[in-house]
Amino acid sequence: HMTVHLACMLGSPRHLALRRCGAAISRFAGRRVCSTMDQPGPITLRYFACQGRGQILRYMLFDSGRPFTDEIIGSEAEYNALPPGAKGICNYLPVYEGPDGSGGTMQLGQSKAITYHIAMLLGYTPATARESAKASEVFCLASEDVYSAILLGIWQTHMTGNPALVAAIPKMRQRLGNLETMLGARGALGASRPVDFSDFAALFAVDLIEQLFTPPAAASVLEPVPTVRGNAALLRQRSGVQAALERRCERMTGCPGEPEVVAAFREMEEKA
């Protein structure tokens, strides 16, 4: 069993009250990549009340069955009230606090750096330098390029009132096509290729598309990328991933106007 502490914004003034949630985590039938860094000790992930790039970190932590504290900062006031050092050396979130893999502890900022560290710590890094580089290539495309098209589209629509999210669709489709090519070259998940950190990034991209678009439109966008879809479907069978999806924050991004932007976008889709 896994105990996860959540500090979520629930519309209550007591935003940082921690709740305990029990989740039975079982591993997928199939091996993870062997890690030599595994080290016991408490882990804390501190991030804003949105999925963002922190969702990929949560996928790995939940999937591994490793207990951790998911400290979600639900407002600017909560962020400003964090004690000195809680925002890390970069004075921003996300922040990781936990084992360093060498017997000590560390604090780490920047989502990419945290991803690579957690992947090494928990056994989601490919065994060879070549495969590790290829995994990084997929991870960067899914977590940066695909997500950024959505992130910027939502923010620009919110800030300007112009349908920037609509204009981002061709770029989104192109980047998903690139992701399909990369994953196709690496092969589908299975006994010959165990799960690594890049697969959680690809799942992140698929899940964002399905949240953003109406179901018929999402199916159309994802239809040309069967490897991406198939790998995401396999990951969703894992109980830890299911737990992460059930507990994800409602907002995809930190944009305060996201609900209105997405609702208007989906309405335009339905009319079209």
N, C-alpha and C positions, 0 to 999 in steps of 0.2 A: 504494500500500500504506500501511497505517496501523499504527504501533506504539503499543500501549497498555501502560502499566506498571500492573500490578495488585499491590496489597499485600493479600492475602486471609488470613483466619484459616483455617488448614487443620488445626488440631489440633496444630500444631508449636509449640514455644516460640519459634521465629524468625518471629514473626507479621508483621513489617514487611519481610520480604525481598521485593524487587520482582521480579516475573516479566515477561518480555517475551512478548507475544502478537501475532502478525501477523494482520491481518485485511484481506482485500481488500475495499475499499468502493467500490461504484459507485452513482451517483445514479439516482434514480427517473426513468422517462421522463415528464417533466413538469417545469415550472420551479418553483423556490423563489422566494419573494418577494425582490426585489432589495434589497440592503442597501448603505448608504453607509458603514457602520461597519467593514467587514471590515478587519482589521489582523493581520499575522503576529505570531508570538511564542508561546512555550510557555504552555500552560494546565494548571493542576492543579485537580482537583476532589477535595476531602477530605471523606469521609463515613463513617458507620458501616457495619458489615457487614450491611446489610439493604437491601432495595429502597427502601422509603420514598419520599419525594418527590424524592430524588436520582435515581430511575430516569428521571424525565422529562428531567432534565438530560443523563443518559447517552444517551437516545434521540437528542437533538439532536446531541450531540457525535459519536456514532458515525455517524449518518445523514449528517452534513456531510462526513465523511471527514477532519475536522481532528484531527491527532495531539494527544493529551492524556495526562496522567498521572492515573490513577484510583486515588487513594490511599485504600484501604479500611481503616478502623480496626476491628479485630476483637475488641477487649475493652476493658473499663473501664481495665485497667492500661495498655494502649496509649494510650488517650485521655489518661490522667493523665500519661503520659510525654512527651506532645507538647511540643516546645520553646515558649518564650514567643512569643506572636503567632500560632502555628499555628492556634489556635481562633478567630481573628478578633476583631473589636471586640465581638461579642456573647458571646464566650467559649463558643461552641457550634458545632456542625456542622449543615449543610454549610458549607464555605468554598470560595470560588473565588479563585484567584490567576492573573492573566494580563492580557492587553491590556485597556486601558480604552476602546478605540475612538477615542481622540484622540491616539494616538502614544505614550502612556505605558503604565504598568502599574498594577494596582490589586488590592486584596484586598476581597472582598465576602462578607457573610454573609446569612442568611435565604434560604430556597429560592425564594420568589417573586421577590425582587430579582435573584437569580442567573439565574432563568429568563428574566426580561425582558431582562437584559443579554446573555445568550448568544443569545437570539432575535434581538436587534438586531445583535449582532456577526456572526452566521452567516447571517443572511438569512431568519429564520423569523417576522418581524413583518409583518403586513399593511400594504399601501401607504397606506391611508387611516385617518384618525382613527376613523371609524365602525367599520370592520372590525377595527381594533386593539382598540377597546373591546369589541366583540362576542367577539373571541377571548379577551380577559381574562375575560369573563363565563363562557365555557365552561371555561377553565382553572381558575378559582376553584371552580366547581361540581365538576369532576372530581377535582382534586387535593386539595381540602379536604373537601367534603361527602361524596362517595362514599367516599373513602379514610378519612375520620374515622369513618364508621360501622363500617368494618371494624377500624380501629385500636382504637377504644374498646371494641368488642365483644370483641376478642381479649384486651386488657389486663384488662377487667373480669371476664371469665370466668376468666382466670389468677389474678387477685387474690382473687376472692370464691368461686370454685367454682360460681357460678350461671351458667346458659347465656345470658349476655348477648349472645353472638353471634347466637343464635337470635332474640332480641328485636329485634336490629338489622336483620333482613331486611326488614320492611315499609318502614323508612326508606330502606334501600338501594334497594329497588325504586322508591320515589317519586322519589328523586334521579336514578336512571337515566332515569326517565320525563321529568324536567325536562331532563336532558341531551339526550335524543332530540328534544325540542321545540326546544331551542336550536340543535342541529346541523341539524335539518330546516329551520329558517328560514334558515340560512346556505348550505345546499345541500351535496350530496355532493362529495367530492374529485374533481378532474379538471382539465381545461384551463381552465375558467372560475374555479376556486377552488384555487389552489395550496396546498400544505401550509404550515401555520403552527404555532406552538408549542402552541396549544390542542388540535390533533389528537393530539399525543403524550400530552397529559394524558388525553384520551378513551381512547386505546389503553391507557394505564396502568390506567384503571378497568376496562376489559374484561379485561385480563390478570389483574388481581387477582381478579375474579369467577371466572375459569376456574381459578385456582389454589386458591381457597377451596372451591368447591362440587365435588361429583361431576359428571362430564360431563353426565348427564341433567338434574341440577338447574341447572347453569350454562346449559344450552340453554334451559331454561324461564325462567330469570331474564332472559336476553338476547333471547328471542324477541320481546317487544314493542318492542324498540328497533332496528329494521332499519338506520337510518342510522348509529347508533353501531357496530353490528356490521360494516356494509359498509365504513365508513371504516377501522376497525381492520384488516380483512382486506386492504385496499389497502396500508396502511402495512407490514404484515407481509411484503409482497412485496419490500420494499426491503432490499437486502443489508446496509446499515448497521444497520437495525432488527433484522434477523436476528442480526447479531453482538452487539448489545446484549442481546437476549433470551438468547442462548446463554451470555453471561457474567454474567448477573444473579446476585445473591446468592440463596441459597436462601430466606431468611426474608423475608416481606413487610414485617414490622415489626421493631422492636427488642425486642419482648417475648421474654424467655428461654423462656417456656413455650408459645410459639406452636406448635411441632410437636405437642405433646400436645393443645392446644386444638383445632387444626384436625383432627387425627385423630379426636377425640371428636365433633366437629361432623359430619364426613363419615359417621361410623358411625351417628349419629342419622338422617342423611338416608337412608341405605341402608335402615335399619329402617322408616322412615316410607314 
